[in-house]
């Protein structure tokens, strides 16, 4: 039988650790003088470096705000707002009122609203065709509600002078 070098408890001959105190059991006990204590190393001071310029804010690939001049945005903001507020009628008003202007800002918002309208029509058509099922009308109604919320977000973005492609619609490749 072995004896624990720490607590003097009796141990089995094949024991590697003491069952009483958990100390390792070796053939020869190690004196405590050999235990090295942890000495934290003094931190080295880094050489002062040149000041780092703050990184430019990340711009989303769907944000087209910088593509339009402030003057163009100011001149066409009411028509862009009417596009999202009045849907199809707003698109017609914007096209008729600014047909000679050929504004890229207005074209961007007309294209975005047309994408939303096409998606709404497709969802409405699929919901109408599959109305005999239970889940499709519920899912279709949820998606249409989501698209109306996206339309409200687009309206708010125009109010904030932002030109950002709408959620969900930007992921649909056939509407590009």
C-alpha positions as CSV (number, residue, x, y, z in Angstrom):
1,X,0.0,0.0,0.0
2,X,1.0,3.6,-0.8
3,X,0.7,6.6,1.4
4,X,-0.3,10.0,0.3
5,X,2.7,12.5,0.7
6,X,0.3,15.3,1.5
7,X,-2.3,14.0,3.9
8,X,-0.8,10.6,4.8
9,X,-3.9,8.7,3.8
10,X,-3.4,5.0,2.8
11,X,-3.9,4.4,-0.9
12,X,-4.0,1.4,-3.3
13,X,-0.7,0.4,-4.9
14,X,-2.0,1.4,-8.4
15,X,-3.4,4.9,-7.4
16,X,-2.0,7.9,-9.3
17,X,-3.9,10.4,-7.1
18,X,-5.0,10.6,-3.5
19,X,-8.6,9.8,-3.0
20,X,-8.7,12.0,0.0
21,X,-7.0,15.3,-1.0
22,X,-6.4,14.7,-4.8
23,X,-2.7,15.2,-4.7
24,X,-0.6,13.2,-7.2
25,X,1.0,10.2,-5.8
26,X,4.6,9.6,-7.0
27,X,7.2,7.2,-5.9
28,X,9.3,10.1,-4.5
29,X,7.5,13.1,-3.1
30,X,8.6,16.4,-4.6
31,X,9.7,19.0,-2.1
32,X,7.8,22.3,-2.3
33,X,11.1,24.1,-3.1
34,X,10.9,22.9,-6.7
35,X,7.5,24.4,-7.3
36,X,7.9,27.5,-9.4
37,X,5.5,30.3,-8.7
38,X,4.0,32.4,-11.5
39,X,5.8,35.6,-12.0
40,X,4.0,38.0,-14.4
41,X,6.3,39.5,-16.9
42,X,6.3,43.3,-17.1
43,X,4.4,44.4,-20.1
44,X,6.5,45.8,-22.9
45,X,5.4,49.2,-23.9
46,X,4.6,49.5,-27.6
47,X,6.3,52.2,-29.5
48,X,4.0,55.0,-30.2
49,X,2.7,54.7,-33.8
50,X,1.1,57.2,-36.1
51,X,-2.5,57.9,-35.3
52,X,-4.9,55.7,-37.3
53,X,-7.5,57.4,-39.3
54,X,-11.0,56.2,-38.5
55,X,-12.4,53.8,-41.1
56,X,-15.0,55.1,-43.5
57,X,-18.5,53.9,-42.6
58,X,-19.5,50.8,-44.5
59,X,-22.0,51.5,-47.3
60,X,-24.4,48.8,-48.3
61,X,-24.4,47.7,-51.9
62,X,-28.2,48.4,-51.8
63,X,-27.8,52.0,-50.8
64,X,-27.9,54.3,-53.9
65,X,-28.1,57.6,-52.1
66,X,-24.8,58.9,-53.3
67,X,-25.7,58.3,-56.9
68,X,-28.1,61.3,-56.9
69,X,-27.4,65.0,-56.5
70,X,-29.1,66.9,-53.7
71,X,-30.7,69.1,-56.3
72,X,-32.2,66.2,-58.1
73,X,-33.5,64.7,-54.9
74,X,-35.0,68.0,-53.8
75,X,-36.7,68.6,-57.1
76,X,-38.3,65.1,-57.3
77,X,-38.9,64.2,-53.6
78,X,-42.7,64.9,-53.7
79,X,-43.1,62.6,-56.7
80,X,-41.0,59.9,-55.1
81,X,-43.2,60.2,-52.0
82,X,-46.3,60.0,-54.1
83,X,-45.0,56.8,-55.7
84,X,-44.9,54.9,-52.4
85,X,-48.0,56.6,-51.0
86,X,-50.3,56.1,-53.9
87,X,-48.8,52.9,-55.4
88,X,-49.8,52.4,-59.1
89,X,-51.5,55.8,-59.3
90,X,-48.4,57.5,-57.8
91,X,-46.2,55.8,-60.5
92,X,-48.5,57.2,-63.2
93,X,-48.5,60.7,-61.7
94,X,-44.7,60.6,-61.5
95,X,-44.4,59.4,-65.1
96,X,-46.7,62.1,-66.4
97,X,-45.5,65.0,-64.3
98,X,-41.8,64.4,-64.9
99,X,-41.7,62.6,-68.3
100,X,-39.6,65.4,-69.8
101,X,-37.2,65.6,-66.8
102,X,-35.8,62.1,-67.2
103,X,-34.6,62.0,-63.6
104,X,-32.5,59.1,-62.5
105,X,-33.7,59.5,-58.9
106,X,-37.3,59.3,-60.0
107,X,-36.6,56.3,-62.3
108,X,-35.0,54.5,-59.3
109,X,-38.0,54.9,-57.1
110,X,-40.4,54.0,-60.0
111,X,-38.5,50.8,-60.6
112,X,-38.5,49.9,-56.9
113,X,-42.2,50.5,-56.5
114,X,-42.9,48.5,-59.7
115,X,-40.9,45.6,-58.2
116,X,-43.0,45.8,-55.1
117,X,-46.2,45.9,-57.2
118,X,-45.2,43.0,-59.3
119,X,-44.4,41.0,-56.2
120,X,-47.8,41.9,-54.7
121,X,-49.6,40.8,-57.9
122,X,-47.7,37.5,-58.1
123,X,-48.5,36.7,-54.4
124,X,-52.1,37.8,-54.9
125,X,-52.5,35.6,-58.0
126,X,-50.9,32.6,-56.2
127,X,-53.1,33.1,-53.2
128,X,-56.2,33.4,-55.4
129,X,-55.4,30.2,-57.4
130,X,-54.6,28.2,-54.3
131,X,-57.4,29.7,-52.1
132,X,-58.9,26.3,-51.5
133,X,-56.0,25.4,-49.3
134,X,-55.8,26.6,-45.7
135,X,-52.1,27.7,-45.5
136,X,-51.6,29.5,-48.8
137,X,-54.1,32.3,-48.1
138,X,-52.7,32.8,-44.7
139,X,-49.1,32.9,-45.9
140,X,-50.1,35.1,-48.9
141,X,-51.8,37.5,-46.6
142,X,-48.8,37.6,-44.3
143,X,-46.5,38.3,-47.3
144,X,-48.7,41.0,-48.6
145,X,-48.8,42.7,-45.2
146,X,-45.0,42.4,-45.1
147,X,-44.8,44.1,-48.6
148,X,-47.0,46.9,-47.4
149,X,-44.6,47.4,-44.4
150,X,-41.7,47.4,-46.9
151,X,-43.6,50.1,-48.9
152,X,-43.9,52.2,-45.7
153,X,-40.2,51.8,-45.0
154,X,-39.5,53.0,-48.6
155,X,-41.7,56.0,-48.0
156,X,-39.8,56.8,-44.8
157,X,-36.5,56.4,-46.6
158,X,-37.6,58.9,-49.2
159,X,-38.5,61.3,-46.4
160,X,-34.9,60.9,-45.0
161,X,-33.4,61.5,-48.5
162,X,-32.2,57.9,-48.7
163,X,-32.4,55.7,-51.8
164,X,-32.2,52.1,-50.6
165,X,-33.5,49.1,-52.4
166,X,-36.4,47.5,-50.5
167,X,-36.0,44.4,-48.5
168,X,-37.1,41.1,-50.0
169,X,-37.6,42.6,-53.4
170,X,-33.9,43.2,-53.8
171,X,-33.3,39.4,-53.4
172,X,-35.6,38.5,-56.2
173,X,-33.4,38.2,-59.3
174,X,-36.2,38.3,-61.9
175,X,-37.1,41.8,-60.9
176,X,-33.7,43.4,-61.6
